[in-house]
Amino acid sequence: MDYFHGYSVVGLVAVVGVLFVAVAFGAGRLLRPVVPTQEKMLTYECGVDPVGEGWAHTQIRYYVYSFLYVIFAVDSIFLFPWATVFAAPGFGGTTLVEMFVFIGFLAVGLLYAWKKGVLEWT
């Protein structure tokens, strides 16, 4: 019985959270004024009237740099748990080999990006 009590508490907190959000959205819908006008229906961008098409070209290299950063930042987070397990008795050699394989995958990805010219800013 004590085992399912923990799940019931989590379920109750989830239900209360969903109800809280539903009540907040419902209260906002009931209390806000609804007066649509033509001016309110226009697209708003930083105080500038929209002119022309909505299509604009963006340099893809910015997304590639951010993607590479996220990959290496998230992967570097895995180094911290590895360092704690590496110090545990009986795990030294195994975890060392696993980390070399992990860093090898990162190196292959970095070499691929370098070979494709992604890391060159021209």
Summary of the structure (lengths in Angstrom):
residues: 122
radius of gyration: 26.2
end to end distance: 65.2
largest distance: 71.6
contacts: 200
relative contact order: 0.05
helix: 66%
strand: 2%
